[in-house]
């Protein structure tokens, strides 16, 4: 399985915000920190705000911040929400005729177990687990830290 860029960016935004608790971070700041597109981050931030995981304040001095404690945000829940309900292979789709060999194929069962185990593993971790090495991670964002310090 390969996670979508949307899920990757969702996790990165939340990690960044967890590393900068209590202050507003901006989309341009996070885009610079990760070297990724502001446009992509805008879509991610919009969904995270809609889902109630982050607060988004517009205007001068605005930005985003976490609405929940990092140890209350389960990775499995995040990945499920970001990846959506799309079938991973045709035989998982609602269209019973999508695959000719579905009645005799064991692939769906094996993949079903594998994905259950993947999500079960992700459910044991939280956002806090991703940022436990806070000092090391924050040091990797020198420009963002300087920008945040200048804005304070």
Secondary structure, DSSP 8 states (H G I E B T S, - for coil): ----HHHHHHHHHHHHHHHTTTS-B-HHHHHHHHT--HHHHHHHHHHHHHTTSEEEE-STT-EEEESS-GGG-BHHHHHHHHHTT--SSGGGSS-TTS-TTTTT--HHHHHHHHHHHHHHHHHT-BHHHHTTTHHHHHHT-HHHHHHHHHH-
